[in-house]
Every structure is written in C-alpha cells, then in structure tokens.
Amino acid sequence: MKNKTAIQEFIKGLWEENPVLVSLLGLCPVLAVTVSAENGMAMGLATTFVLVSSSFLVSMFRKVIPNQVRIASYIVIIATFVTIADRFLAAFTPDISKSLGPFIPLIIVNCIILGRQEAFASKNNIGRSLLDALGMGVGFTLTLLVLSSIREISGSGTWFGIEIMWPSFSPWQVMILPPGAFLALGCMIAGANWINRRRKS
C-alpha cells in the first residue's frame, strides 16, 4: 500500500480494485437506480462527494478518534455529508432527488464508503486518502454510468433522456426492470473477469 505512487493510488479504483466489478460492493444502489444514465450519474457523483469528504475528515482525525468508537464516529461523519448531498439534490435537482428516493440517504450504510474509511483513510495520510477515495468514487461513478447507459439505451431508446435510437427500434422492456439490472451487471462483471484473466495469462 505504502509503495504505490500517487497515480497508482488513484487509478486502482478505476479497474484493479473497482468497488463494483471487482469487490462487488454497493450493489443495492447499483441495481436499483440505474434505469437511466441521469440517475446513475447523480448517484455516482453523490457517493463520490461523500466518500472523498468523509475520507478527508477520517484521515485528518485518525489519531484523535478513540479505537473503541471509531465505527460510530465514521458513521456520524458520513451521515453529515450524506445529509448535505441529499439536501443539495432536493434543492437544485428535485426530479432526480425524487427518482433516487431513499437511495441517497442509504449512502450512509454503503459498504464502499465505510469500508474505505476502515481499510484506508483511518490508516493513511490525507493526501493518499483523498487519492484513494477519488479513485474509488470515479470507478464507482463510471461503472454506474456504463450500466445505466446500457439499460436506458436498450430499454428506452434514449440516453440522458434524449432519443438516440432509430424510429423502428423496439425497446427491450426487460432492461429497465430488475431482471435487466442483474443481467447487464452480470455481463459487465463477467467481461471484467475475462479481461483480467487475459491480462494475467
């Protein structure tokens, strides 16, 4: 961990340790909100904001927080930034906030965020913690964007609400239903595993 360069610390979250495709973390919002690219992007950005902000504070106070109450302290810190993100979305993008429903508040218990605080931010300096959090957040956001784009284009014929498919295109309704989420994510995970095996061989 300590031997990684700054750029390696950042890019590991994009592929090598991608929280969704490799670690299989935070799958509940990944499957639930990715019916549109707009929702996927909003959830990814909100999660990244909370992850980066909470990693900053946890790393800053890592030597001050008593070990016995560290998890409770992390949750309080995370909940603070989740509230900020939730109120921001409700104020400036009410339609997106409504469509995401309870999944923004549920970022508080997202295992990606709590896991990075316990495994990384609480053990490393602020600089490395921010790079780790930003890399994981960007990796999470890109995965949600790809998955939601696949589902929206194939299931609705649109991308970010804009009609992009030909007039005779018949949307695959299953792709905007829960089975479509499992199918698309399963194919993405299988593709990532295949690529990783080919790179190692």
Buried (B, 14 or more C-beta within 10 A) or exposed (E): EEEBEEEEBBBBBBBEBBBBBBBEBBBEBBBBBBBBBBBBBBBBBBBBBBBBBBBBBBBBBBEEBEEEEBEEBBBEBBBBBBBBBBEBBBEEBEEBBEBBEEBBBBBBBBBBBBBBBBEBBBBBEBEBBBBBBBBBBBBBBBBBBBBBBBBBBBBBBBBEEEEEBEEEEEBBEBBBBEEBBEBBBEEBBEEBEEEBEEEEE
